[in-house]
Amino acid sequence: MTEYIYESPDKGKTVYRRKFGDYHNRELVPLTEREKRIMEREKNDELASLNARDKHQCILKHCKDLDAGMLKVEQGWHKKWEDDRKYYEEHGHYPESEV
């Protein structure tokens, strides 16, 4: 009777099997539809089980990332405004639009 070792490098998304003691030859084990549904349900349960503090931390990080991105946009707008103002002071009119 052949004994197999089952391994998954990505927490169950893919499963390989190899003969016991054979470290070089492995084969992919296809998941059944039922197993796929079970994995999807476990993933959803894991997300739902995040406590309020963890959810708050995720939201806060996302907001900080958005704030940093928006700050760069606003800095770009401000620089453009400053450049246009300097141009106006030197030439008496605003630069031609590049539209």
Number of C-alpha atoms within 10 A of each C-alpha: 3 5 10 14 13 15 16 13 9 8 9 13 12 13 17 17 16 18 15 11 9 10 9 7 9 16 11 13 14 11 13 9 9 9 13 14 12 12 15 13 12 12 12 11 11 10 11 10 11 11 9 9 9 11 14 12 11 11 12 12 12 12 12 11 12 11 12 12 11 12 12 11 12 12 11 12 12 12 12 12 12 12 14 16 16 14 14 13 11 10 10 10 12 14 12 7 5 4 3
